[in-house]
Structures are given as C-alpha cells and as structure tokens.
Amino acid sequence: MKRYEHLQDLGTLVGQEIGLSDWVAIDQARIQLFADATGDHQWIHLDAERAAAGPFGATVAHGYLTLSLLPLLSAGAFTVADARMGVNYGLNKVRFPAPVPVNSRLRGRFVLVAFEAIAGGGAQLTMDVTMEREGADKPVCVAQSVSRMFA
C-alpha cells in the first residue's frame, strides 16, 4: 500500500499510478451474500451444477459485486494520512471485459487522471481503475471513479 502524507501531494501525480491493492478472494460465500443483498439470484451466480455446463464452466461473480469492491480495493491500494474523510462522487464509465469465476483473486490498479481542489480543503480525484484477475490476460472491470477527499 502506498501512503501519502498530504492530500495536496496527489496533485503532482496526475497521470501516474497511485496505488495497487492486495489480492481479494471471490468465493461462493461472497457471491451468495451479494445475491441475497441485491435480490439477483440468477443461476449463473449461484447454481454450481448448472453453471458448470454454462458458458464460463463455473459460477461467476455479479458484475456489480466486482464493482462494489472498488472501495475495499482502494483502501488497500493507497492511503492519505491527513484525509479525514472520503466520499464516492460517482463513476464516469464502467465496463466488465471478462467474467470473474468463483475462487478468483482480484486486485485493483489506480491511476490518477485528474486532481481538482474543491471547497472545504478537499480535492476531487478522478481515477482510472483496472480490476485484474490473477492469471488472466483481460481485466474484469475497468472504471473511471470520481471521489472526494477532505483533509
């Protein structure tokens, strides 16, 4: 995990990778919990026998489960010591180029593409996020995330 002492230090890092998270396991229990929380119980996520004969050969994580890991991956990729809080502001673009089969491990790579000072001593950070699956050639999620941090 990368540590930055001051939020303003990120202003000089536009265009650079500011963090890479540890790997996070995506097991069937996590997929089931997400299905229960969202009401998305499609067989491709939950029925191991049927999914084994399906297009991916196993159950797969929901795309939105993958996306929902963004805060966890971000927290494991970088920290800003003087930031007292951060909030999600939105997403500019999200794509899921490849599936996440059960028992995959994912990590997030964060590239800062914009840093804008905002009122209240904060900054709006726009980051290109690439979620990678261990051993795979294609990312499982690419997104442009917008967040606000306050020092």
C-alpha positions, 0 to 999 in steps of 0.5 A, a space after each residue: 500500500 502506498 501512503 501519502 502524507 498530504 492530500 495536496 501531494 496527489 496533485 503532482 501525480 496526475 497521470 501516474 499510478 497511485 496505488 495497487 491493492 492486495 489480492 481479494 478472494 471471490 468465493 461462493 460465500 461472497 457471491 451468495 451474500 451479494 445475491 441475497 443483498 441485491 435480490 439477483 439470484 440468477 443461476 449463473 451466480 449461484 447454481 454450481 451444477 448448472 453453471 458448470 455446463 454454462 458458458 464460463 464452466 463455473 459460477 461467476 461473480 455479479 458484475 456489480 459485486 466486482 464493482 462494489 469492491 472498488 472501495 475495499 480495493 482502494 483502501 488497500 491500494 493507497 492511503 492519505 494520512 491527513 484525509 479525514 474523510 472520503 466520499 464516492 462522487 460517482 463513476 464516469 464509465 464502467 465496463 466488465 471485459 471478462 467474467 470473474 469465476 468463483 475462487 478468483 483473486 482480484 486486485 485493483 490498479 489506480 491511476 490518477 487522471 485528474 486532481 481538482 481542489 474543491 471547497 472545504 480543503 478537499 480535492 476531487 480525484 478522478 481515477 482510472 481503475 483496472 480490476 485484474 484477475 490473477 492469471 488472466 490476460 483481460 481485466 474484469 472491470 475497468 472504471 473511471 471513479 470520481 471521489 472526494 477527499 477532505 483533509 
